[in-house]
Amino acid sequence: MGDIGALVEIEAQLRRLGFAGRIAESKQLSPRELSSDLVLIGGPEANAVTRTMLAKLSGVISYSFVEDPEHAAAEVHDVSTGRVSAPRYDESGYPVSDYALIIRTPNPLAPDTSEIVIVAGCWEHGTAAAAEKLGDRKFLRRMKKMEHFEVLLETTVVDGAHYNVKVAESRRISAD
């Protein structure tokens, strides 16, 4: 449900900006579409295209998702420091916090002509929170200065909803 909420949020933002493109499931994308500008919603477990792009961006970006088999979810691993940002859980195993990534970088399948934006959380709460953060004007002004970037977000989860979305860290992705 969080990925659907993220899609609705991102679609509304793109429509306000005049975007009239097609929104499709990742498995419906042709090879030509895969090398175009893309907005990818959902982490590597939920979205095969996200999984492919993150693998191709290995060595370019400093964050990756790693599996947390104990909770059947993901954690965010900072490759440059070794730090792991893991959701916290209540006694019943339900998440009470979540992490997400927003990544904007050249599309590794067509780096000279296309870009991708990845919006992905460990759980659906993080994905929805990251999509919402894309609508924050102050956040967008700050990120626009970087052009290509990766952002780690943290959000609180209460009764299935996310609150208090915070930027834990942001980094410029170099043009190299």
N, C-alpha and C positions, 0 to 999 in steps of 0.2 A: 504493500500500500504506500510506503514511503517513496518508492520510485515513481509510482503514479502521481503522488502529490508533487514530487519534484518536477515531473514532466508538465503538469498543469501550471506550476509556478513559472517554469522557464518558458513555456509556450506563451503565456500571458506577457512576460517581459519582452520576448522577441517580437511579438505582434505589436506592442507599443513602439518598438523601434522600427516598425515597417517590414519585418521579416515575413515573407510569404512562402517560404520553402516548405517542403514536404517533411513531415515527421513520421518516422518509420521505425519498426522494430529492427534491432541489429541484424537478425537473421535474414531480413528482407533486402539488405544492401547489396548492390552490385559491386564488382571490383572498381568500376569507375567512381561510384559514390564513395567508396572507402578511401579514395585518394582526393576527395574534395574536403571542404570545410565541414567539420562535424562537431556536434555537441553530444557527448556520450554520458548517459545517465545510468548510474549504478556501478558497483565495483566489479572486480573480475569474476566473482561467483555469479552475479546476476546478469552480466553483459559480456558476451564472448568477444565483442569488438574492443571493449575496454581492456580485457585480458590481453588481447593481441597487441594493442597499442602500448600498454604498460611494459610488456616484454620488449618491444622494440625501443622503448625509451630508457631501458636499463642503461645506466652509465650517464644518462643525460639529466634525469631527475633524481632527487635524493630521497624520495619516499617510495615505499612499496607496501602492498598489503601482504600480510602473512596470515596463514590460517591459525585459528585458535580452536583446535578440535574439542576442547572441553566445553565450549559454548556454541559450537557449530556456527561460528562467525569469523570475522577477520579482526586483525589488529593492524595498526599502521607502524611500519618499521622505518626508522630514519637510518638510511644506509650510511650517511656521512658520520653519524655519532654513535650508532648502535642502539639508540634509545627506542623503546617500544611504547607507543601510546595505545593503551588497551581500554576498551569500555569497562566501566564498573557495573557490578550487578548487585541486586538485592538478594535476600536469603533464598528466594524462590528461583533465582537464576535469571530474572528479567533485568534488562539493562536499565540503569539509572543515569548513565552518561554514555555518550557516543562520540566518536571522532569521524572526521570526514576530510577529504582532499578536494580542492579545486585546482586544476592544472590547466594552464593555457600555454600551448607550445606549437611549433610547427608540426604539421602532420608528418609522422615519420615515413609515410608512404608517398608523400609529395611535398617535401620540406620547402621547396622554393615557391610553391604556389598556394598551399593550403595550410590551415591551422586546425587544431582540435582544442576543445574545452572538455575536460573530464570533471564530472560532478559525482562523487562517490563517497559513501559512508561505510563504516564497518557494519552497521545495521541500517535499516531504512530510515531511522530517525536522523542519522547523520547526513544521509543523502538529501532528505527533505530540508534539513537545516542549511546545507550548502547551497541548494537551489534558492532558498529564501535569501541567503546572504548575497547572492548575485544581484538582487534587487535593491541592495543598500547603496545609496548614492555615494556616501562617504567612503565606503569600501571600494566601490568602483573607481572613484577619483584616485585613491591611493594605488590601486593595482594598475591603472592606465599608465602611470609613470614608469612601471616596470616592463610593459608590453608582454613579455613571456614570464610566467611565474608559476610557483606552486605554493599553495596555502594549506596549512594544517588548521582545522577548526575543531573546537570542542563544544558540545552542547549538553545540557541537562535534559533528562527524560523523566517526565512525570505522567503517569497514567496514559502512556502511549503517545504523548505529544512532546515535542522538543521546545525548549525555552533557553534563553540566555546564550545565544550563539556567540562564541568568542574566537577571535583569531589567536591561536596558540603560537603560530610562527608563519612568517612569509619569507619567500626567497625568490630572487630573480633567477631565471634560467638563462644561462649565457647563450649567445648567438652561435657559439662554436659547434 
